[in-house]
Amino acid sequence: MKTNRRSFIKHSSAALMGSLLLQNEEASAVTLDSLKNNAAADDEAFWKNVRKHFPLANDFAYLNNGTMGPSPYYVIEAVKKGMMDGDQFGNYGGWENLHAKLAAFVGADEKEIALTHNVTDGINIACWGLPLKKGDEVILTTHEHVGNAFPWLNRQHLHGIVIRTFTPAPTASETLERIASLINKKTRVLAIPHIPCTQGQILPAKEICKLGRDKGLFIFIDGAHGPGMLPLNLKEMDCDMYASCCHKWMMGPKGTGFLYVKKDFQQTLQTYFVGGGSDNAKWNMAKIPVEMGDYADSAHRYYGGTQSSGLYKGVEASIEFIESIGMTRIHERIKYLGKYTQDQLLALGDRIELLTPTEEQSRCSVNGFRIKGVDYAAFYKKAAEAKVRIRMVPENGLNSLRVSTHIYNRKEEIDLLIDEIKKAIG
Ligand SMILES: Cc1ncc(COP(=O)(O)O)c(C=O)c1O
């Protein structure tokens, strides 16, 4: 077909409209009204409607929210709009209100929130900023994600700090005892995951912080899986630092995160990565002698420069999306799905080794397991071929599998996984 200027404009604008406009059902999913409902955790009709808010393909079971939480259309549209504000009208900024919104969401003050791009950023800021010297001991678990292992291992390599580890126990009280037994006069830091990525068990963060506080330790919590899975109140938890992301359980844009640094800890946690926004605007390079002024009077001291208005507008939208349903209701629903998963796995008998505790306070929506006599990597591959996406856990020699479910999941999808396990065990 010969393309003249008029037909080119007609076709390219039609393509543009097609890509910008959503299908009818999708468009209705962009408004949040239908989510404001007092639905119970087992109201399958309500939760089926929630699924319509996500662009997730229907022909596969995505049971891997622990790696990445798909965003709903509402968030995707907010990202587009945030980008268009800059790209159409040259507007700069747009992330200034996010600190307050995030702070309210996690029970902190807006001056305690630094914007980051992922959990790893926050962990590095925390790890590097602590005044540690050779021989100082840091307590971690044997279940770390590379993101909370490698920064500390790097400081061990570069600065001679000493890493001590414990394995999370089947009960919260035993876990606390294991941590307490590692503390000695050289211990300086607890750097512990709130919910380890391996088996998704919820560690007793508040009690761990109390223990650390009583012993005068610096307390860092790797909160990759906290916000969006559990209602949080970081002030009450009483950690010094909590690093997280918005792209897992908050279902926000990928490459967004935050670091909480308690206000009165900001004098202790040194900042090394500074730029626009991390200063108090008192420096002037033309003035002799050249003086720095001071750091920003907030956690903004830990980052600087231009941020992505589109992505951070998307984070605001993800909080609005969560709050339309209600954080407590989300927690109840996903805990219900986690229990359903546990029950189905346990019903398969002794070929299944459930690794996540069944203790009420230690479980939510992530479960780790092994299938006796079946190679974990081979099973992962088979499940993926059957369009069931879970995660392998090769870390720390655990050689196991992980299933993690969020609000867009249905019980039938967990059943599909169980069917695949049944096939594997024969
Ligand atoms: C417990 C834990 N910590 C840290 C990370 C690293 O997160 P990010 O990729 O956002 O830096 C993850 C990611 O899965 C995690 O599960």
The ligand as an ORCA input file, in Angstrom:
! r2SCAN-3c Opt
* xyz 0 1
  C      14.784    -10.581     51.486
  C      15.278     -9.814     50.282
  N      16.218     -8.871     50.451
  C      16.681     -8.141     49.422
  C      16.199     -8.319     48.152
  C      16.732     -7.476     47.035
  O      15.708     -6.691     46.503
  P      15.917     -5.730     45.276
  O      16.044     -6.576     44.073
  O      14.711     -4.855     45.275
  O      17.147     -4.928     45.529
  C      15.214     -9.295     47.919
  C      14.682     -9.537     46.574
  O      14.005    -10.499     46.289
  C      14.749    -10.062     49.016
  O      13.815    -11.009     48.854
*
